[in-house]
């Protein structure tokens, strides 16, 4: 429990409020269906429309569409991370890796879920976590024909 609290506190201290995934339409050769944009935060979220708010007990997940993400993010404080999830094929991950010029640090496949962890100079370089003593600021997961990107990592489901 102490480790989780310390981790969340560290993310809160280092997270900037620069938009992360609003440029998704710039990815090449990806057809998007519905995109779920998630914002993870510590503060109580009230009076926010056009979203689903999930209370985790120690924080909140706000799920919305890509179109509403910018407005909703402007109403939220103490943001820990962001993610997007969209239907796609695993071969489209290379387009994302190339777009973010991602230096892959670690890959793993567990129970038909593929995950890659890396560091991108395209994203804010001050917002990262460390895995195996390496800086990570982008996680990519593929599961059940969905790609999920998380900054600095995926804090929800994938």
Secondary structure, DSSP 8 states (H G I E B T S, - for coil): -HHHHHHHHHHHHH------STTGGGSTT------EEEEEESS---S--SSEEEE-SS-EEEEEEHHHHHHHHHT--SEEEEEEEEE--GGGHHHHHHHTT-EEEEEEEETTEEEEEEE-SSS-TT--EEETTEEE-EEEEEETTEEEEEESS--S--
